Amino acid sequence: MEQTEYSDRRIKLVNADWYKYYKHITPGSCGLAIVDPNWGVLTERVKWDTHCDLNHLEMTLDHILSPNGQFVFFGNLRLIVEALNTFKKFDLRTSHIWRKYTGMPISRWQPIPTHEEILIMKRVDSRVSDCIFNPKVGKGDPYKRVNTTFNVPTRRMKKGRINENKDGSRWIRSVISAPSKPSMVASERTNHETQKSTELIQKIISVYSDKDSLIVSPFVGSGTDLVSSFYQGRAAIGTELDPPIYKEACKRLQLTTVQINLFQTTNTESTLKQEILL
């Protein structure tokens, strides 16, 4: 079992089978797991895309997640329905739609897919109010508006006369727009067929985890979950079974962490020089 560590051992990537490795993680230590399992739809193109054993997956997540821990689950509609009907120890906290900037045709008889379903799951016996939720993730212009409609039948809270946003923050929405692989900048794209963007994963991490949360990615693939955890200042562990995919993810993490550390060191040295001159 080969493993590589980055960023003062806060980020760990392991070349291993998740279903054998998960016991190495301290029980109940994970705050957020990011689960992008095999969908079983690319079997004609790649050998690794075999159907996921959802019962076995749930057992491993039950082992690692904290009492109020959550996990993110990516899938197409067929897999999402199967997961909701299979999981017994976890239920739906909320859901998102990933709206992709571009899509790729899959069939002459199907629309071009430009979205993906995302589930946010919690333990059955945990309360939503006890689970981490940091909803203010967007940035815009501050504003001050006079409300003209106060009583909306479907709205629980009544609006005040003035609606003011002082800091320009924006509440997370159920639809998250982020690039898919064809729309990513060239430096971010890897050889992995189902790569997610760091823009998408960073937003999810920032909303559903805190700075001291441990992020776990059972099927790390291109390494986006670990790169995004690094950008967000979280500790993270990821496993990847396929050796070539693992090695490419290692190179990506090495390049990312070295560049960021070099940038931070350069900025620190620049600041020190300015202080000395002053």
C-alpha positions as CSV (number, residue, x, y, z in Angstrom):
1,M,0.0,0.0,0.0
2,E,1.7,3.2,-1.2
3,Q,0.8,6.6,0.2
4,T,2.0,10.1,-0.2
5,E,1.5,13.1,2.1
6,Y,1.5,16.8,1.4
7,S,1.2,20.1,3.2
8,D,2.8,19.1,6.5
9,R,0.9,15.7,6.4
10,R,-2.5,17.4,6.3
11,I,-3.2,15.9,2.9
12,K,-2.8,12.2,2.4
13,L,-3.3,10.2,-0.8
14,V,-3.3,6.4,-0.6
15,N,-3.1,3.9,-3.4
16,A,-5.5,1.4,-2.0
17,D,-8.9,-0.2,-2.1
18,W,-11.2,1.9,-0.1
19,Y,-13.1,-1.1,1.2
20,K,-9.9,-2.4,2.8
21,Y,-8.4,0.9,3.8
22,Y,-11.3,2.6,5.6
23,K,-10.5,0.8,8.9
24,H,-7.2,2.7,9.1
25,I,-9.3,5.9,9.6
26,T,-10.2,6.6,13.2
27,P,-13.9,5.8,13.7
28,G,-16.1,8.9,13.9
29,S,-13.3,11.3,12.9
30,C,-14.6,12.4,9.5
31,G,-16.7,15.6,9.3
32,L,-17.4,15.4,5.6
33,A,-17.0,12.6,3.0
34,I,-17.1,13.4,-0.7
35,V,-18.3,10.3,-2.5
36,D,-18.2,10.1,-6.3
37,P,-18.7,6.4,-6.9
38,N,-18.6,4.4,-10.1
39,W,-21.8,4.8,-12.0
40,G,-21.4,1.7,-14.2
41,V,-22.0,3.5,-17.4
42,L,-18.5,3.7,-18.9
43,T,-17.8,-0.1,-18.9
44,E,-17.2,-0.2,-22.6
45,R,-14.5,2.5,-22.4
46,V,-12.8,2.0,-19.0
47,K,-12.4,-1.1,-16.8
48,W,-12.7,0.7,-13.5
49,D,-16.3,1.9,-13.9
50,T,-18.0,-1.1,-12.3
51,H,-21.2,-0.7,-10.4
52,C,-20.9,0.5,-6.8
53,D,-21.9,-1.8,-3.9
54,L,-24.0,0.8,-2.0
55,N,-24.6,-1.4,1.1
56,H,-20.8,-1.9,1.6
57,L,-20.2,1.8,0.9
58,E,-22.7,2.7,3.6
59,M,-21.0,0.5,6.2
60,T,-17.7,2.2,5.6
61,L,-19.2,5.7,5.8
62,D,-20.9,4.7,9.1
63,H,-17.5,3.8,10.4
64,I,-15.7,7.0,9.6
65,L,-18.3,9.7,9.9
66,S,-18.8,11.7,13.2
67,P,-22.2,11.7,14.9
68,N,-23.2,14.8,13.0
69,G,-21.0,14.1,10.0
70,Q,-22.3,14.3,6.4
71,F,-21.4,13.0,3.0
72,V,-21.8,14.3,-0.5
73,F,-23.0,11.8,-3.1
74,F,-22.7,12.4,-6.8
75,G,-24.6,10.4,-9.4
76,N,-27.0,10.2,-12.3
77,L,-30.7,10.0,-11.5
78,R,-30.8,6.2,-11.7
79,L,-27.9,5.9,-9.1
80,I,-29.4,8.6,-6.9
81,V,-32.8,6.8,-6.7
82,E,-31.0,3.5,-5.9
83,A,-28.9,5.1,-3.2
84,L,-31.9,6.7,-1.5
85,N,-33.7,3.4,-1.5
86,T,-30.6,1.5,-0.2
87,F,-29.1,3.7,2.6
88,K,-30.7,2.8,5.9
89,K,-28.4,4.6,8.4
90,F,-28.4,7.9,6.5
91,D,-31.1,10.0,5.0
92,L,-31.4,13.1,2.8
93,R,-30.4,16.4,4.4
94,T,-30.7,18.4,1.1
95,S,-29.7,18.2,-2.5
96,H,-28.0,20.3,-5.2
97,I,-27.9,20.4,-9.0
98,W,-24.6,21.0,-10.6
99,R,-25.3,23.1,-13.7
100,K,-22.4,22.6,-16.1
101,Y,-21.3,25.3,-18.4
102,T,-21.1,22.9,-21.3
103,G,-22.2,19.3,-22.0
104,M,-21.1,16.5,-24.3
105,P,-23.6,14.5,-26.4
106,I,-24.1,10.9,-25.3
107,S,-26.7,9.7,-27.8
108,R,-28.6,10.6,-30.9
109,W,-31.8,9.9,-28.9
110,Q,-31.0,11.8,-25.7
111,P,-30.7,15.5,-24.8
112,I,-27.2,16.8,-24.1
113,P,-26.6,16.4,-20.3
114,T,-25.6,19.7,-18.7
115,H,-26.3,18.8,-15.1
116,E,-25.6,16.3,-12.4
117,E,-27.4,15.4,-9.2
118,I,-25.7,15.9,-5.8
119,L,-27.1,14.5,-2.5
120,I,-26.1,15.8,0.9
121,M,-26.7,13.0,3.4
122,K,-26.7,12.9,7.2
123,R,-27.2,10.3,9.8
124,V,-30.8,9.3,10.4
125,D,-30.6,10.1,14.1
126,S,-28.9,13.5,13.7
127,R,-30.7,16.8,13.6
128,V,-30.2,19.1,10.6
129,S,-29.6,22.0,13.0
130,D,-26.6,20.1,14.4
131,C,-24.9,19.5,11.1
132,I,-22.4,22.0,9.7
133,F,-23.9,24.5,7.3
134,N,-22.0,27.7,6.3
135,P,-24.4,29.1,3.7
136,K,-22.7,32.4,2.8
137,V,-20.3,31.4,0.1
138,G,-20.8,33.9,-2.7
139,K,-19.7,37.5,-3.0
140,G,-21.5,40.3,-4.7
141,D,-22.3,44.0,-4.3
142,P,-23.9,45.2,-1.0
143,Y,-27.4,46.6,-1.6
144,K,-30.3,48.2,0.2
145,R,-33.9,47.8,-1.2
146,V,-37.3,48.8,-0.2
147,N,-39.6,45.8,-0.1
148,T,-43.0,46.2,-1.8
149,T,-44.3,42.7,-1.1
150,F,-44.4,41.7,2.6
151,N,-46.7,38.7,2.9
152,V,-45.9,35.8,0.6
153,P,-48.0,32.7,1.4
154,T,-45.2,30.2,0.8
155,R,-42.6,32.3,2.8
156,R,-42.3,31.4,6.5
157,M,-40.7,34.7,7.6
158,K,-42.2,38.0,6.8
159,K,-40.0,40.6,5.1
160,G,-39.2,43.8,6.7
161,R,-39.7,47.2,5.1
162,I,-36.0,47.5,4.2
163,N,-33.9,44.6,2.9
164,E,-30.2,45.5,3.4
165,N,-27.1,43.5,2.5
166,K,-24.1,45.2,4.1
167,D,-21.2,42.8,3.2
168,G,-22.3,41.6,-0.3
169,S,-22.4,37.9,0.8
170,R,-24.7,35.5,-1.0
171,W,-26.6,32.5,0.3
172,I,-25.8,29.1,-1.3
173,R,-28.5,28.0,-3.8
174,S,-29.7,24.6,-4.7
175,V,-28.3,25.0,-8.2
176,I,-24.5,25.4,-8.4
177,S,-23.0,26.6,-11.6
178,A,-19.4,25.4,-12.2
179,P,-17.4,24.2,-15.2
180,S,-17.3,20.6,-16.4
181,K,-14.1,19.2,-17.8
182,P,-14.4,20.8,-21.3
183,S,-14.8,24.2,-19.8
184,M,-12.0,24.0,-17.3
185,V,-8.8,25.9,-17.9
186,A,-6.1,23.7,-19.5
187,S,-3.9,23.7,-16.4
188,E,-6.7,22.1,-14.3
189,R,-7.7,19.3,-16.7
190,T,-6.3,15.8,-16.2
191,N,-6.7,12.6,-18.1
192,H,-9.5,11.3,-15.8
193,E,-12.8,10.9,-17.7
194,T,-15.1,12.1,-15.0
195,Q,-13.1,14.9,-13.4
196,K,-14.9,17.5,-11.2
197,S,-13.8,21.1,-11.0
198,T,-12.2,22.6,-8.0
199,E,-14.7,25.5,-8.2
200,L,-17.5,23.1,-7.5
201,I,-15.9,21.0,-4.8
202,Q,-14.5,24.0,-3.0
203,K,-17.9,25.5,-2.7
204,I,-19.4,22.3,-1.3
205,I,-16.5,21.9,1.2
206,S,-16.9,25.5,2.4
207,V,-20.6,25.1,3.0
208,Y,-20.7,21.6,4.6
209,S,-17.5,21.6,6.7
210,D,-15.5,23.8,9.1
211,K,-11.8,24.5,9.1
212,D,-11.1,21.8,11.6
213,S,-13.1,19.1,9.7
214,L,-11.5,16.1,8.2
215,I,-12.4,15.5,4.6
216,V,-12.4,12.0,3.3
217,S,-12.6,11.1,-0.4
218,P,-13.0,7.3,-0.9
219,F,-12.7,7.4,-4.7
220,V,-10.3,10.3,-5.2
221,G,-9.8,9.9,-9.0
222,S,-8.1,12.9,-10.4
223,G,-7.4,14.4,-6.9
224,T,-9.9,17.3,-7.1
225,D,-11.3,16.6,-3.6
226,L,-7.8,16.8,-2.0
227,V,-6.7,19.8,-4.0
228,S,-9.9,21.6,-3.0
229,S,-9.5,20.6,0.6
230,F,-6.0,22.0,0.5
231,Y,-7.2,25.3,-1.0
232,Q,-9.9,25.5,1.7
233,G,-7.4,24.8,4.5
234,R,-8.9,21.4,5.5
235,A,-7.1,18.2,6.4
236,A,-8.0,15.4,4.0
237,I,-7.5,11.7,3.2
238,G,-8.2,10.1,-0.2
239,T,-7.8,6.7,-1.7
240,E,-7.4,5.6,-5.3
241,L,-7.2,2.0,-6.4
242,D,-5.9,2.4,-10.0
243,P,-2.1,2.9,-10.0
244,P,-1.9,5.2,-13.1
245,I,-4.7,7.4,-11.9
246,Y,-3.1,7.5,-8.4
247,K,0.2,8.6,-9.8
248,E,-1.3,11.4,-11.9
249,A,-3.2,12.6,-8.8
250,C,0.1,12.6,-6.9
251,K,1.8,14.8,-9.5
252,R,-1.2,17.1,-9.4
253,L,-1.1,17.5,-5.7
254,Q,2.7,17.9,-5.6
255,L,2.5,20.7,-8.2
256,T,-0.4,22.4,-6.4
257,T,1.1,22.3,-2.9
258,V,4.5,23.4,-4.1
259,Q,3.2,26.3,-6.1
260,I,1.0,27.6,-3.2
261,N,3.7,27.2,-0.6
262,L,6.2,29.0,-2.9
263,F,3.7,31.8,-3.5
264,Q,3.1,32.1,0.2
265,T,6.8,32.1,1.0
266,T,7.5,34.7,-1.6
267,N,4.7,36.9,-0.2
268,T,6.1,36.5,3.3
269,E,9.6,37.4,2.3
270,S,8.3,40.4,0.4
271,T,6.3,41.6,3.5
272,L,9.4,41.1,5.7
273,K,11.5,43.2,3.3
274,Q,8.9,46.0,3.4
275,E,8.8,45.9,7.2
276,I,12.7,46.1,7.3
277,L,12.7,49.0,5.0
278,L,10.1,50.8,7.1
